[in-house]
Amino acid sequence: MAELSRRGLLRAAALLPAAGAVGSTVGCGGNAGIVSLRPTVRVAVTWSAGELQAFRSVLNGLGPREYSVEMMPFGDDISTALGTRATGRPDVVLLPRPGLVADRLDALEPLPPTVAERWRYARIWDDLLFHRGPGNAGGRQPYGVPFKIAHKSAVWYRTDVFAAYGIEPPRSWSEWREINARLIRLGRTPLALAGGDGWALTDFFENVLLASARDTYDRLAAPSLPRPWTSPAVRRALRLLGRMWSPQGALAGGARRCMVLQFQDALLEVFRYGRAAMVVVPDFAELVINRFAADPSTVGVFTFPAVDGDDEDPVPGPHAPPVVVGGDVAVLAKPSNRHARDLVTRLATPTAPLPWINPDGGRGADSRSTSHGGGFIAAHLDTPMTEYSRRLRPLAERLARPAGRMLRFDLSDRVGPVGSTQGMFRVLQDFLENVGDGGTDRVSAAADDAARRLRGVEDRLIEDRDRGSGHG
């Protein structure tokens, strides 16, 4: 039975009469579900179902506290949590888009000094989280603690399908295209695609763009406007992507079905129903796979290969595999209290996420029977690597010690509203619909149209900014 989509679960949670009924109060000693009269720290999250339960286990493992924790599932509307001014506003927000921190400094407090003094995170977080306060008061301080990092260059695949046809994970884009073509000839569908979750499409595109045009990726991620959305490199990346998605039989259920397929459903297509051989989704897919895979022994993962292009769009070398990451950061809503600051300090320790990483507590990360663990890579550099499953340990090690210069943060989080549901999400969904199900001859025109639309979204934002500042 297919799990409810993440978005659907989140919306259902938001409709319940009290947030505490969804994310039960967690108090001293880890007794979930016990309502307490002690002070309460309200924590806003996007998570639902297994992820929410896994985070409860993290809270339960933080040790005795003199306050309770109440979970507030905000779903896709998590960015609104920082604007809440009612008595029920959250004290701590787990933001899945760290790029929002810079835009919301007036609603945030810097982290406690003890967290800043023990900062042990990859440098990729510094530009996102270190800022001067409103009015440029004081020096640069961290306004968010990285809690969870997502490896967005992971490709999950059926090892039994690969073994049956003598296929090895691809080392290049051209090899991947050849594998897909071979599977189609053999009557097997190569890809499941979570087109209903726009972020799954942007992740795919960002990997292709980073691997084929790193400098253009960096120019897009920079704050200066306008960005080069219509550049030849962006259009080439879209064409490469379109020729991956467009062949008849390439996508499970066809492009139209992919348009409504959610993240969990795409995983089920591969690992429960066997309708596709691969799916490009981040490491947190493991939590769903642990729960729903028909045969866990058939689950494999490789990382996005180097993009050398194709005959129509070759990519000049040298070629290196991309590493795109995202993540969740804990921020303090202003004004904060000492209990909220204590909770964030505890979440900043390297052992805090261990109950989520390996809920079996060392009994073997690959023999776990629980459905409430796995699918988590800690952002803290001192979290023990030995706690990860055999699938995730290579991904975690690569993020802790990235090779080369191809590690970048999620582009859709760096470009503001252009990366939102009405920007990159919608444009790539329409692009998929245009090129899918045999639309290879439409790829070039669709790529040009998508690039122009992305530039148009940004142009409207610039106009709105200038109108609001009295220019033009």
C-alpha positions in Angstrom: 0.0 0.0 0.0 1.5 3.3 -1.0 2.3 5.8 1.7 0.5 9.1 1.7 2.6 11.8 0.0 4.7 13.9 2.2 2.8 17.0 1.1 -0.5 15.4 1.8 0.5 14.2 5.2 1.8 17.7 6.1 -1.4 19.3 5.1 -3.4 16.7 7.0 -1.3 17.4 10.1 -1.9 21.2 9.7 -5.7 20.6 9.8 -5.7 18.9 13.1 -7.1 21.0 15.9 -3.9 21.3 17.9 -0.3 21.1 16.9 0.4 19.2 20.1 -1.9 16.4 18.9 0.4 15.8 16.0 3.8 16.4 17.5 3.1 15.2 21.0 4.7 17.1 23.8 8.1 15.6 24.7 9.3 16.2 28.2 12.1 15.3 30.6 13.4 11.8 30.3 11.9 11.3 26.8 8.3 10.5 27.7 6.4 11.3 24.5 2.7 12.0 24.7 2.7 13.2 28.3 1.2 16.7 28.7 3.2 18.8 31.1 2.6 22.0 33.0 6.3 22.9 32.7 7.5 25.6 30.3 7.1 24.6 26.7 9.4 25.2 23.7 7.4 25.2 20.5 9.3 23.8 17.5 8.1 24.3 13.9 9.0 21.6 11.4 8.2 20.4 7.9 8.4 16.8 8.8 5.6 14.2 9.0 5.1 10.5 9.5 8.4 8.6 9.9 10.6 11.8 9.8 8.5 13.4 12.6 8.7 10.2 14.7 12.5 10.0 14.1 12.9 13.6 15.3 10.9 12.8 18.4 13.4 10.1 19.1 16.2 12.7 18.8 14.4 14.9 21.3 13.9 11.9 23.7 17.7 11.3 23.6 18.7 14.9 24.5 18.7 14.2 28.3 16.6 15.6 31.2 15.3 19.1 30.7 13.2 21.4 32.7 10.9 22.2 29.8 8.7 20.3 27.4 8.8 20.4 23.6 5.8 20.8 21.4 6.0 20.0 17.7 4.3 22.3 15.2 4.1 20.8 11.7 3.9 23.7 9.2 4.4 21.6 6.1 5.1 23.6 2.9 4.3 26.8 4.7 7.3 26.6 7.1 8.6 30.0 5.9 5.5 31.6 7.5 6.5 30.3 10.9 9.0 33.2 11.3 6.2 35.7 10.7 3.9 34.3 13.4 3.2 36.8 16.1 0.4 35.1 18.0 0.8 33.6 21.4 1.2 30.2 19.8 4.2 31.2 17.7 7.2 28.8 17.5 10.3 29.4 19.5 12.6 27.3 17.3 12.1 26.7 13.6 13.8 23.9 11.6 14.1 25.6 8.2 14.6 23.3 5.2 15.7 26.3 3.1 18.7 27.8 4.9 18.8 30.6 2.2 15.8 32.1 4.0 18.0 33.0 7.0 19.5 36.1 5.3 16.1 37.4 4.4 14.6 36.9 7.9 17.3 38.3 10.2 14.9 40.8 11.7 12.9 37.9 13.0 15.8 35.9 14.3 18.3 35.9 17.2 21.9 34.8 16.8 22.9 31.4 18.2 24.1 31.2 21.8 27.9 31.9 22.1 28.6 28.3 23.2 27.4 27.1 19.8 29.4 29.6 17.8 32.6 28.7 19.8 32.2 25.0 19.0 31.3 25.5 15.4 32.3 22.3 13.5 30.6 22.4 10.2 31.7 22.4 6.6 32.5 25.9 5.2 29.6 25.7 2.8 27.4 26.7 5.6 29.2 29.9 6.5 27.9 32.1 3.8 24.3 30.9 4.5 24.3 31.3 8.2 26.9 33.9 9.3 25.5 37.5 9.2 25.7 40.8 10.8 22.6 41.7 12.8 19.9 44.1 11.5 21.5 47.5 10.9 24.9 45.8 10.6 25.2 45.8 14.4 28.2 43.9 15.7 30.3 41.3 13.9 29.2 38.4 11.9 27.5 35.7 14.0 25.7 32.4 13.1 21.9 32.7 13.0 21.2 29.1 12.4 22.8 25.7 13.4 23.1 23.1 10.7 21.2 20.0 11.9 20.6 17.8 8.8 22.5 17.8 5.5 20.9 16.3 2.4 23.0 14.6 -0.3 21.1 15.7 -3.4 23.4 13.8 -5.9 22.2 10.4 -4.8 20.7 7.9 -7.4 18.9 4.9 -5.9 18.7 1.8 -8.0 17.7 -1.9 -8.1 20.8 -4.0 -7.8 19.0 -7.1 -9.0 18.0 -5.4 -12.2 21.5 -4.2 -12.8 22.9 -7.6 -12.0 20.5 -9.4 -14.3 21.7 -7.4 -17.3 25.4 -7.1 -16.4 25.0 -3.3 -15.8 27.4 -1.3 -13.5 26.6 2.1 -12.1 27.5 4.7 -14.7 30.7 6.8 -14.5 29.6 9.4 -17.0 26.4 11.0 -18.4 26.9 9.3 -21.7 27.2 5.9 -20.0 24.0 6.6 -18.1 22.2 7.5 -21.4 23.4 4.1 -22.9 22.2 2.2 -19.8 18.8 3.8 -20.1 18.6 3.0 -23.8 19.5 -0.6 -23.2 16.9 -1.0 -20.5 14.2 0.5 -22.7 15.2 -2.0 -25.5 14.9 -4.8 -23.0 11.4 -3.7 -21.9 12.5 -2.2 -18.6 11.8 1.4 -17.5 14.9 3.2 -16.4 13.6 6.1 -14.3 10.9 7.0 -11.8 10.6 10.7 -11.5 8.9 12.6 -8.7 7.5 15.4 -10.9 4.8 16.2 -8.4 7.5 17.4 -6.0 9.1 20.2 -7.9 12.3 20.0 -5.8 13.0 16.6 -7.2 13.1 18.1 -10.7 15.3 21.0 -9.6 17.7 18.7 -7.9 18.1 16.7 -11.2 18.6 19.9 -13.2 21.1 21.4 -10.7 23.3 18.3 -10.8 23.5 18.5 -14.6 24.2 22.2 -14.6 26.9 22.0 -11.9 28.6 19.2 -13.6 28.5 20.8 -17.1 29.0 24.5 -16.2 30.3 25.1 -12.7 31.0 28.8 -13.3 27.5 29.4 -14.5 26.1 27.6 -11.5 28.1 29.9 -9.2 26.9 33.0 -11.1 23.3 31.9 -10.7 23.9 31.3 -7.0 25.4 34.8 -6.4 23.2 37.6 -5.1 23.9 40.0 -8.0 21.0 40.6 -10.4 20.1 39.8 -13.2 21.3 36.2 -13.2 22.3 34.4 -16.5 19.2 32.3 -16.8 19.2 32.5 -20.6 23.0 31.8 -21.0 24.1 29.0 -23.4 25.2 26.9 -20.4 21.8 26.9 -18.8 20.1 26.1 -22.1 22.6 23.3 -22.8 21.9 21.8 -19.3 18.2 21.9 -20.0 18.7 20.2 -23.4 20.8 17.4 -21.8 18.1 16.9 -19.2 15.4 16.9 -21.8 17.1 14.2 -23.9 17.4 12.1 -20.7 13.7 12.4 -19.9 12.1 12.4 -23.4 12.6 8.9 -24.9 9.4 6.9 -25.1 9.5 4.4 -22.2 12.1 6.3 -20.2 9.8 7.3 -17.3 7.6 5.0 -15.2 4.0 5.7 -16.1 5.0 8.3 -18.6 5.5 12.0 -18.2 1.9 12.8 -17.3 1.9 10.4 -14.4 5.3 11.7 -13.3 3.7 15.1 -13.1 1.6 13.9 -10.1 4.1 11.5 -8.6 5.3 12.5 -5.2 8.7 11.7 -3.6 7.6 8.5 -1.7 5.5 7.3 -4.7 8.5 7.4 -7.0 10.5 5.3 -4.5 7.7 2.8 -4.4 7.7 2.6 -8.2 11.3 1.3 -7.9 11.6 -0.7 -4.7 8.1 -2.0 -4.1 6.5 -2.4 -7.5 9.6 -2.8 -9.7 8.2 -0.5 -12.4 11.5 1.4 -12.8 15.2 0.7 -12.2 16.4 4.1 -10.8 15.2 7.2 -9.0 17.1 10.4 -8.3 16.3 11.5 -4.7 18.4 12.5 -1.7 19.7 10.3 1.1 16.6 10.7 3.2 14.9 8.3 0.8 16.4 5.6 3.0 13.8 6.1 5.7 11.0 5.3 3.2 12.9 2.4 1.7 13.5 0.8 5.1 9.8 0.8 5.6 8.4 -0.1 2.2 11.0 -1.9 0.1 9.8 -5.3 -1.0 13.3 -6.7 -0.8 15.9 -4.6 1.1 18.7 -6.6 -0.4 18.0 -5.2 -3.9 18.6 -1.5 -2.8 21.7 0.2 -4.1 22.8 3.8 -4.3 25.4 5.5 -6.5 26.2 9.2 -6.9 25.5 11.4 -9.9 28.2 10.8 -12.5 30.3 13.3 -14.4 28.5 15.0 -17.2 30.4 14.7 -20.5 27.3 15.7 -22.6 26.1 13.9 -25.7 26.7 14.1 -29.4 24.5 17.2 -29.8 25.8 19.0 -26.7 29.3 17.9 -25.8 30.7 19.3 -22.5 34.4 20.4 -22.6 36.5 18.5 -20.1 37.8 17.9 -17.5 34.7 16.2 -16.1 34.0 15.8 -12.4 31.0 14.4 -10.6 28.7 17.1 -9.0 27.8 17.1 -5.3 24.7 19.2 -4.6 23.6 19.5 -1.0 20.6 20.9 1.0 19.8 20.8 4.6 17.8 21.8 7.6 18.9 24.4 10.1 17.6 25.3 13.6 17.0 29.0 14.1 15.8 31.0 17.1 12.7 33.1 16.7 13.0 36.6 18.3 12.6 37.1 21.2 14.1 33.9 22.4 14.0 32.4 25.9 16.6 30.4 27.7 14.8 27.1 27.2 14.7 27.6 23.4 18.4 28.5 23.5 19.2 25.4 25.5 17.3 23.2 23.0 19.2 24.6 20.0 22.5 24.1 21.9 21.7 20.5 22.5 20.8 19.9 18.9 24.2 21.3 17.9 26.1 18.4 19.6 27.6 15.7 17.3 25.7 12.9 19.0 22.2 14.5 19.0 21.0 13.0 15.7 22.2 9.4 16.5 18.7 8.1 17.3 17.6 9.2 13.9 20.7 7.9 12.1 20.7 4.5 13.8 17.7 3.8 16.1 19.1 0.3 16.9 21.7 1.9 19.0 24.7 0.0 17.6 23.0 -3.3 17.0 23.8 -3.0 13.3 22.6 -0.3 11.0 21.7 -2.8 8.3 19.6 -5.1 10.4 17.2 -2.5 11.8 13.6 -3.4 11.8 12.2 -0.1 12.9 10.6 2.2 10.3 11.5 5.4 12.2 15.2 5.6 11.5 17.8 6.0 8.8 17.8 8.4 5.9 19.7 11.1 7.9 23.2 12.6 7.4 24.3 14.8 10.2 25.7 18.2 9.4 28.1 18.1 12.3 31.6 17.0 11.2 32.2 15.0 14.5 29.2 12.7 14.3 30.5 9.2 14.2 30.6 7.6 10.7 30.3 4.2 12.2 26.6 4.8 13.0 25.5 5.1 9.3 24.2 2.2 7.3 26.4 0.7 4.6 24.3 2.6 2.0 24.7 6.1 3.6 28.2 5.9 5.0 29.9 6.6 1.6 27.6 9.6 1.1 28.2 10.9 4.6 32.0 10.5 4.2 32.0 12.3 0.9 30.1 15.3 2.4 32.5 15.4 5.4 35.5 15.3 3.2 34.5 16.5 -0.3 37.0 15.9 -3.0 37.7 18.6 -5.6 35.7 21.8 -6.0 32.3 20.4 -7.0 30.4 20.7 -3.8 27.6 23.3 -3.9 24.5 24.2 -2.0 21.1 23.6 -3.5 20.6 26.3 -6.2 16.9 26.7 -5.7 17.6 27.8 -2.2 20.1 30.4 -3.3 18.0 32.2 -5.9 15.2 33.4 -3.6 11.7 33.4 -5.1 13.0 32.2 -8.5 13.6 28.9 -6.8 10.0 28.6 -5.4 7.0 26.7 -6.5 6.1 29.4 -9.0 9.6 29.6 -10.3 12.0 26.7 -10.9 9.5 24.1 -9.7 6.7 25.1 -12.1 9.0 25.8 -15.0 10.7 22.4 -14.8 7.3 20.7 -14.4 6.1 22.3 -17.6 9.4 21.4 -19.3 8.9 17.8 -18.3 5.4 17.8 -19.7 6.6 19.4 -23.0 9.4 16.9 -23.7 8.1 13.7 -22.1 6.8 10.6 -23.8 8.8 10.8 -27.0 9.1 14.6 -27.4 12.8 14.5 -28.2 12.3 16.8 -31.2 10.7 19.4 -28.9 13.7 19.5 -26.5 15.6 22.4 -28.0 12.5 24.7 -28.2 11.4 23.7 -24.7 14.8 24.4 -23.2 14.8 27.9 -24.7 11.3 28.5 -23.4 12.2 27.3 -19.9 15.3 29.5 -19.8 13.2 32.6 -20.9 10.6 31.9 -18.3 13.1 31.7 -15.5 14.6 35.0 -16.6 11.0 36.4 -16.7 10.3 35.3 -13.1 13.4 37.2 -12.0 12.7 40.2 -14.1 9.3 40.6 -12.4 10.9 40.4 -9.1 13.4 43.1 -10.0 10.5 45.3 -11.2 8.6 44.7 -7.9 11.8 45.6 -5.9 12.4 48.8 -7.9 8.8 49.8 -7.6 8.9 49.3 -3.9 12.1 51.4 -3.5 10.7 54.2 -5.6 13.0 53.6 -8.6 11.9 53.4 -12.3 
